[in-house]
Amino acid sequence: MTFLTIDDVDVNGKTVLVRLDLNSPLGAMGELLDTIRIEASAETVKELSEKKAKVVILAHQGRPGDSEFVPLSVHAKTLEYYTKKIITYVDDISGSVAKHYIKSMRPGEILLLENVRFNSEELLKNHPDHSKTHIVRNLAPLVDYYVNDAFAVSHRNQASIVGFPKVLPSLAGRIMQKELESLMKAQESPETPCILVFGGSKVDDSLKVMQTSFEKNSADKALVSGIVGLLFLKAKGIKLGPKAKELLLQTSTTNDLLKARELLTTYENKIIIPKDVALDVGGKRETIDVEKLPTEYSISDIGEKTIEIFEKEIADAKTIIANGPAGHYEKKPFDIGTKRILEAIANSDAFSVLGGGHTSMAAKEYGILDKVNHISTGGGAFILFMTGEPLPGVVALMESAKKHKENVKIISPGAVK
């Protein structure tokens, strides 16, 4: 995989358009409930500013119709806090006001434009050529380089992700660079034993990664919990009870159940399903073996026996790819499974990659962010990458590197072959 990074060109005095993913959960008063993505994005922004680039930022928050579809004024203040730089926020995207501010910038200055999804073209599906959209036509002539540091939305075929690389020399920011280097290592040449640790509610995504990994022999085992674990229990013929049944109806399909059965039939020795589960009995935790199911109560976590089995597998692993919590980790005492699994990963000697927003938030809460090798900022992008699916944003970066390598002064020998 060939792409340029911000190490490979001289950005001094250049205008650099940076696509970030600042999308964050919001509270009732519009406050940011979690700033992990903004904190991560600060590295690229600060570095470009200190290299005397004129930094113009495009980012999004929410999507049309939801309560989190808001302007980026709070994000500007938060990014300012983490970069320790002055961030000028402009409530325009590609109109005359935005263009005026960009033309007036001096080296080292940072400008955050308005929520890019306020532009209706951004979310157009099946657009024949995103480089022909107004946002690209208006901004590209004012810019020397485009930087994609939004891995988490690089599975989207949108103007701010794929339009600019068609007309501008394009680089990977620090988040994108780390994501690609770490995920390629975990995907293409993992040290064995390599285990998948999958929980959460993204059933279809987890099944795809498991199937691809087993078919390629790039994973030795899969430990399943959360709703993914419930699906496999059902696939094994275990009746769960009305509440778990309703939960599965909301989060999975008949095709998912058939796929889980197929995986169990083909790879039964590789898939470790829960041996016991924790029930929510009036807010109290009660553990039962899966043989004693069904139950009228909610299944809210894995039990002690399962946790110990998972901990042993994790301790023996050399590569770990994890995505999704083991249960209702937001509610004590049903956070035990998630907490102990993440702590086991943090304490292991394995090369470890965590993916997904909930997994990242839990890792931050338990204080283990710096004890794993890589925490992916992407949910859907992470899953798709691990299945081998090409991400439009990554493809655009690679194609731009090939197209523009003769037109830019590359300062790192051998950067693009």
Secondary structure, 3 states (H helix, E strand, C coil): CCCCECCCECCCCCEEEEEECCCCCECCCCCECCCHHHHHHHHHHHHHHHCCCEEEEECCCCCCCCCCCCCCHHHHHHHHHHHCCCEEECCCCCCHHHHHHHHCCCCCCEEECCCHHHCHHHHCCCCCCHHHCHHHHHHHHHCCEEEEECHHHCCCCCHHHHHHHHCCCEEECHHHHHHHHHHHHHHHCCCCCEEEEECCCCHHHHHHHHHHHHHCCCCCEEEECHHHHHHHHHHCCCCCCHHHHHHHHHHCCHHHHHHHHHHHHHHHHHEECCCEEEEEECCEEEEEEHHHCCCCCEEEEECHHHHHHHHHHHHHCCEEEEECCCCCCCCCCCCHHHHHHHHHHHHCCCEEEEECHHHHHHHHHCCCHHHCCEECCCCHHHHHHHCCCCCHHHHHHHHHHHHHCCCCCECCCCCCC
